[in-house]
Amino acid sequence: EKAGLKKDDRITKWNGKDVKDVEAFTAQMREAKAGDKVKITYMRDGKEGQVEVTLEARGTPPDAK
């Protein structure tokens, strides 16, 4: 959300590596750690976009109170 990604965006690349399925994406996320900067390529409404983000430690989402 902080990176500007939206609910129906489809992530297609993580640091230039193709994200073929959920398992591949999960594996790539497990290798990353808080503080890492990653480039995410995504599709939204048929258009490709890219954003660079700094990963944060996983915590309780603000709306889960």
C-alpha positions as CSV (number, residue, x, y, z in Angstrom):
1,E,0.0,0.0,0.0
2,K,2.8,2.5,0.9
3,A,4.4,1.7,-2.4
4,G,1.3,2.7,-4.3
5,L,0.3,-0.9,-5.3
6,K,-3.5,-1.6,-5.5
7,K,-5.6,-4.6,-4.8
8,D,-5.9,-5.9,-8.3
9,D,-2.3,-5.1,-9.4
10,R,-0.4,-8.2,-10.7
11,I,3.3,-8.3,-9.8
12,T,5.2,-9.6,-12.8
13,K,8.8,-9.0,-11.7
14,W,10.8,-8.7,-8.5
15,N,14.2,-7.1,-8.9
16,G,14.1,-8.0,-12.6
17,K,13.2,-11.7,-12.0
18,D,10.0,-13.0,-13.5
19,V,7.2,-13.8,-10.9
20,K,5.6,-16.8,-12.6
21,D,3.3,-17.8,-9.7
22,V,2.6,-17.3,-6.0
23,E,5.2,-19.9,-5.0
24,A,7.9,-18.1,-6.9
25,F,6.9,-14.8,-5.4
26,T,6.8,-16.3,-1.9
27,A,10.3,-17.7,-2.4
28,Q,11.6,-14.3,-3.5
29,M,10.0,-12.6,-0.5
30,R,11.5,-15.1,1.9
31,E,15.0,-14.3,0.6
32,A,14.5,-10.6,1.3
33,K,14.8,-8.8,4.6
34,A,13.7,-5.5,6.1
35,G,15.7,-2.6,4.8
36,D,16.3,-4.2,1.3
37,K,15.4,-2.1,-1.7
38,V,13.5,-3.9,-4.4
39,K,12.1,-3.0,-7.8
40,I,8.7,-4.3,-8.4
41,T,7.2,-4.4,-11.9
42,Y,3.4,-4.8,-12.0
43,M,0.5,-4.7,-14.4
44,R,-2.5,-2.5,-13.8
45,D,-5.4,-2.1,-16.2
46,G,-3.3,-3.6,-19.0
47,K,-0.4,-1.2,-18.4
48,E,3.0,-2.0,-16.9
49,G,4.3,0.1,-14.0
50,Q,7.4,-0.1,-11.8
51,V,8.1,1.1,-8.3
52,E,11.1,0.8,-6.1
53,V,10.4,0.1,-2.4
54,T,12.3,-0.4,0.8
55,L,11.0,-3.4,2.6
56,E,9.8,-3.1,6.2
57,A,9.5,-5.7,8.9
58,R,6.2,-7.4,8.9
59,G,3.9,-6.2,11.7
60,T,0.2,-6.0,12.5
61,P,-1.7,-4.2,9.7
62,P,-3.2,-0.9,10.9
63,D,-6.8,-2.1,10.1
64,A,-6.4,-5.3,12.2
65,K,-6.9,-3.6,15.5
